[in-house]
Amino acid sequence: MNEQNSVLHHRLCGAFTDVSGAQDWMRRVCGPHDLMVQPGRSLRFVHAGDRLGALSTAIGCIEYGADVRIGINDSRPLDSYSISLPLMGDQELRLGSAVFGSDPEHGLIIDPSAYQELSISGDCRKLLVAVDRGAMRTALEQMLGRPVHSAITFEPSMALDQGAALTWWRWVRLLWEDMGHNGNLMHYNGLAQGVETSLIRGLLSFQPHNYSAELARQGSPELPRHVENLKSALMARAREEVDVDALVSAQGLSPRRMVADFRTHLGLTPMQFLRQHRLQQARLDIVRNASTRYISEIALAWGFSHLGRFAEAYREAFGESPSATAERHRAKS
């Protein structure tokens, strides 16, 4: 339950010559998909990487050793956003009538819920980052300061002639190369989630998507001190029984002005912000434990005394039940 006992990361190493083995392995990494090998070719699938234990982000290197096609069906969406960059060889994504090429100078982002087909050359060896859908949405909500109800849709192509994209991939490669060594930074408590969150927020910041304009409009003005103080107080007491009205009144302004300023800058009332923060933290704990036996304990720890209402609010926020989250992340481990 606590950070001291959480798994910071664990190795992902798989090698298969059969389609079903490779497909099942990558299903655990990214989610359900179809895998087809060009007739007459022999598969030599190898995947080596790590799954970070805080937000379930997977970072690794993958090769199939044969020309393959991967189909993603929108009726069976992926569990994760799949972000890849060939170190050698190439790949091609077909999304509707559009075609996006990918080579060592151009990465790809595959959104989980669109019907699409990815063709990978037999000599392709690529870095792959799989970011859980819920973790991506939580990061965006924290950046926007409000709930997100529509799926995040990225521009599929990532050109490395953009400075931010090149830096991001250098960071991914450094993490991947370092994780196999004892004593790397990810062995230190408190760093794993920070690294994952920074990777996801960095991607959301530089890669165009359907919320980019709103993020740009939000810009960088700092929160007024009284709004920041109330936000910090709510987060610090999120595990307790909180008298929100008392915290609002303690900021030295009239409750009406305080709530109005909070909503203006964060898009939520203080009570809505507290509820969203509790749900996000409960989800992180469920992901870390990946067991349905801890769900009621986690809900109570984050201030949800009525488990039925917790499950309803959780489904509304994340599009699945708490037990479905636990089962999905247990299947990945």
Buried (B, 14 or more C-beta within 10 A) or exposed (E): EEEEEBBBBEEBEBEBEEBEBBBEBBBBBBBBBEBBBEEEEEBBBBBBBBBBBBBBBBBBBBBBBBBBBBEBBEEEBBBBBBBBBBEEBBBBBBBEEEEBEBBBEBBBBBBBBBEBBBBBBBBBBBBBBBBBBBBBBBBBBBBBBBBBEEBBBBBBBBEBEEEBBBEBBEBBBEBBEEBEEEEBEBEEEEBBBEBBBEBBBBBBEBBEBEBBEEBEEBEEEEBBEBBEBBBEBBBEBBEEEBEBEEBBEBBEBEEEEBBEBBBEBBBBBBBBBBBBBBBBBBBBBBBBBBBBEBBBEBBBBBBBEEEEEBBEBBBEBBBBBBBBBBBBBEEBE
